[in-house]
Amino acid sequence: MSRAIHIPEGLRELLQGFTVEVIRNQPRDICDFALQYFADLKRRKREEKGQALKSSYEAMMFASDEEDNDEEFVAPVVNRLARRPSVSAETYDPDNDDENREPTVIHPKTDQQKQRLREVCTDIVLFKNLEQEELSKVLDAMFERPVAVGDHIIEQHDDGDNFYVIESGIFDVYVTDNGVTRLIAAFDNHGSFGELALMYNTPRATTIIARTLGTLWCLDRVTFRRIVVNSNAKKRKMYDAFIQTVPLLSSLETYERMKVVDVLCPQQYTDGQQIIAEGESADCFYIVESGEVRITVRRSTEEGEIEEVELTTCTEGQYFGELALVTKKPRAASAYAVGNVKCLAS
């Protein structure tokens, strides 16, 4: 009778990292190299554990000090233009949204306007996860608004009507608290604003005034919620279910998974296309959503030539590229798409 073999958690990653270093370094004595490699690995883990304990202790001491000084605590002003964590002020269910039945909005544009609009929307984070068809509908629904000096674009405490993308101009951001109005930030010829009031049905949190002449592209509330919020909500739900099947991320708490989901960016590759290159710096890792990825390393042949050797392949739910982030070293291997591949970059 056959017996199932249990593979210890983390063994694959451990051996893969060791194999990559062996192929890169080509040691004369692999046993001596293994002893040194795992000794260094154990030392680093001890140091990391010690640092984690130290950080935990410092956090406890800080919390204790905070409790002693509660009466003197003054809440800081939040900069709405800084990168925000996940917000869950209102539960949004795209399947029960009456706005899905609203008619499609289209504002005619010249070819020049379409080109300008596509250029300014390239780096808008909220549009990153939209499918091409969804993005086309969003761009069709946006309209151009010339802005004069001193124009009030949004007013604090008003209801949200539009989402704004800046093509040109400088826009000052003000907050009024207890009758005192303060300048807290400014947009300088790029960026977007106005999404929170539309996403969470809350009043405007700031007032934004044009400091110079400029141009804005506006998207109405209904279209914004029907397409942008709807799409992001559905993808959030889908990606959450997906990453729970990924061993590296399955043990995360719900709020931790949501933070990962919010920064996942889908990338598509065709057969043979290089995803990462050995030796380059690393800024993210990849989870295979569909397809197959081939992992290779370069090595020298006896003739002195460089060849690529296949280490392994990654399929749906597996990940690669994390070693360079953990070790803070250049990529130790290259990755290529086998057929059509869809990855989630984080």
N, C-alpha and C positions, 0 to 999 in steps of 0.2 A: 504494500500500500504506500503510495507516494505521500510525502509530508511537505507541507508548505514551508518555505524558507522565509524567515522574517529578516528583512534588511533593516538594520538600525537607522533611526532618523539621523540625517546629516551625513551618512556615509558617502553617498554619491558626490555631494559637494566637496567633502574632504579629499576624496581620492582624485576628483577632477582637478582641484587646485594643485595637488601634489604632482599629478601627471603633467600638467601644463608647465610647471617649474622644471621638471626633469627634462622635458623636451627642449625647453628654452636654454637650459644651462649645460645639457649634455655632460653630466659628471662622469669622471672615470670610475669612481666607486659609488655605485648607487646606494649601497647600504650606509656608507658614511654620510652621503648626502641626505638620506632619509632621516638619519639620527639628528643631523643638524637642523633640517627643515621642521621636523615635529617638535624639537626642543625650542626652536624660535617661536613656533606657533603657540606652544603651551605658555611660554613666557609672555607673549603678547596678550593672550587671553587672561592671564593672571593680572597683568597691568590694567587691562580694560575692566576687569571685575573690581579691582581695587579702586579705580577711578569712579566706577558706578557707585560703590559703597560710600566713597567720599562725597560724591554729588548728592546722594540720598541723605547723608548726615547733614550736609550744609543746608539742604532744602528743609529738613526738620528743624534745624536751628533758626532758619529764616522765618519759618511758619510760627515758631515759638515767639520770636521777636515781634512779629506782626500782631499776634494776639495781645501782647503787652501794650502795643501802641495803637489799638483799634480806635481810641477816641481821637487820635490826631490824624487819622487817615483821611485823605482827600482823594476822591476818584479822579484819575487822569482823564484828559480829553482825548477821545479816540480820533485818530486821523483816518477818515473814510477813504483816503486815496492810497493808504498803505495796503499791502496784500492782506486779505481777510481770511480767517479760517471759515470752515463750513458754517452756514447760518441755517437755523431750523425754526424760525419764528412762526412759520405757517406751514402746515402739512399740505403739500400740493399733490393732487391725484390727477394725472393727465387723462385718465380714462373717464373721469366724471366731470370734466370741465365743459360747461355750456358754451364757452367761447370757441370750442372746436367747430361749432355749427355756424359761426359768423362767416359772411361772404369774404372771399379773397380780395385784398386791397392791392391795386396796382397803380403806381404813379409813373406815367410815361417819362422817358429820359432820352436824351441824345446819346450817340455813341461815345462822345467825349465825356459826358456825365457818368455813363456806366463805367468807363475806364477809371476815372478819378475815384468813383465810389469803391470799386474793387480794390484799388490800391490802399485807400485809407482803412478798409476793413480787414486787410490781411492779418494784422497783429491783434485783432480784437479777440480776447480770450473766450468770451461767450459764444463766438461763432466757430471756434476751432473744431468742436465736435459735431457740427452740422454736416449732414450728407450734402452732396452737391445740389440735389434737387431742393432741399430745404434752404440752403444758402441762396439759391436763385430766387426763391419766393421772398426771402427777407430783403434782398437787394431790390427786387421789384417794388416792394411796399415802402421803401425808404424815400424820403423827399428832402430836397435841398432847402436850407434856410440861411440866407445871408444875415450877418449879425453886425449891428452898429455898436460903437463905443457906448458903454453904459447900459446896454440891454440886459434886463433881468431874465435869464434863461429859465431858472427854476427858483421858487420861493420856499423857504423853510416852512414846514407845517402844511403846505398845499398838498392836494392829492396828485399822484403821479399820472401824467398823460402820455409822455414820450420817453424813449431811450435815445441818447444823443451820442453821436460819434463825431469827433473833431477832425476837420480837414485842415483848418488854419485858424490862427488867432490865439490869444492868451485869455484865460478865463479864471477869475479869482473865486475862491471858495470861502464862504463866511458862515459862522455859526453864531446865533444869538442866544445867550443864556443869562437869565435874570436881568434882562434889559441891556446887557452889554454885548455888542457885536464885535467879533474878532475875526481877522483873516487867518485861516488855518492852513491853506495850501493854494496851489495854482496849477492849472494845466497849461502847458506851453506847446501849442501847435500839434499836439497829438494826444490820443487817449479817448476815453469814453466815460459817461456818467449817467446817472438817473435810473440804473437798473434795480436797485434795492426796493424802491417804492412800488415798482411794477411786479417784482417777483414775490414780495411778501405782503402786498396790500397795506403798506404802512405809509404815513405822511412823509413828505420830503424831510430829510434830516439836515439839509444845509440850503443856503442860498448861493447861487452861482451867477456872477455878473461878468459880462464881457469887458475886458480891459482895453482891447484893441478891436479893430475891424476883423471879421473872420467869417468862416463858413462852417455850418454844422449840417450833418445828415441825421434826420430824425426817423424813428420807427415808432408807430403808434402802439399803445398799450395792448390792444387786443391781439394784433399780429405778433408782438413780442412774446406774449404769454402762450399763444396758440402754437407758435413754431419754436422759438428759442427755449422757453421754459419747459414746454412739453417734451422737446427732443432731449434736453439735458436731464430731465427727470426720468425719462424712460431708459436712457443710457446709464444713468446712475444706478437704477434698479438692476439692469442687466449686468453691469460690471461688478456690482456687489455680489451677485449670485456667482459670477464667474470666478472672482478672486478667492472665494471661499473654497474653491477646488484646488487652488494653488498652494502646495505645501508651505512655501516660504511665508505666505500671508494668512493662511487659514486660522492660525491661533490668535490673530488680532482681535481686540474688542471691536464692537460695532462702530463706535465713534472713531477708532483708529482706521478701520477699513474705509469709512466715509472720507477721511482725509486722503487716503491713497486713491480712492475712486475719483475724487475731485481733480486730481492732477494727471490722471491717465490720459494719454493722447494716442488715438488710433493711427497707425502707420501701415500703409500697404506697399508690398514689394512684388516685383515680377521675378520670374525664374532666372537665377544666376545673379541677381542684384545684390551688391554688398550692403550689409546692414551696419556692421561695425568693422573697423580695420585694426589689425594688430599694431600696437605702438602708438595709437592716437590717444589723446586724453579722453577721459570718460565723464559724462554729465548725466547719464541715466542708465537704467537697465531695462530689459525687455521681457515681456511675457508673450508667449505664442498663443494667440487667440484661435488661429486656424492655419493649417498648412504645416510645413516642415522646414527646419532651419539646420544648415550644415555648419559645424564648428571646426575650424582648421587652425593650425599653427605653422609658422615657417621654420625650416631647419636646413642646415647645410648638408649636402651630399658629400661622398668621398671625393668626388671630382671638383668640389668647391663651389658647386652651384646651389642656388636657393630653391627649395621646393616646398609646396604646401601639403601638409599631412592632415587628413581628417581625424579629429579626435572623437567626435560623437555627433549625434543629431538630437534636436529638440523638437518635440511635437506639442500638440494642444495642451495647455496648462503648465508646460515647463517654461523655465526662464533661463536667461543668460545675460552676461554683461555685468553681473553684480560684483564679481571679484575685484574689478578695478575700483569700484566705489568703496568697497570695504578696506582694501589695502592702500587706497589713494595712490595707485601706480597706473602707468599707461595700460591700455588694453593688452591682455596676454594672448589673445587669440582673435581670429577674424570670424565673421558669421555671414553666411550667404543663404539667400532664399532658394528653396527647392520647389519649383512650381510657384503658383501664386500664394503669397503668405500675408497674413494680417497679424500685426503685433500691437501690443499696448506698451507704450513707452512711459516710464515714470522717472 
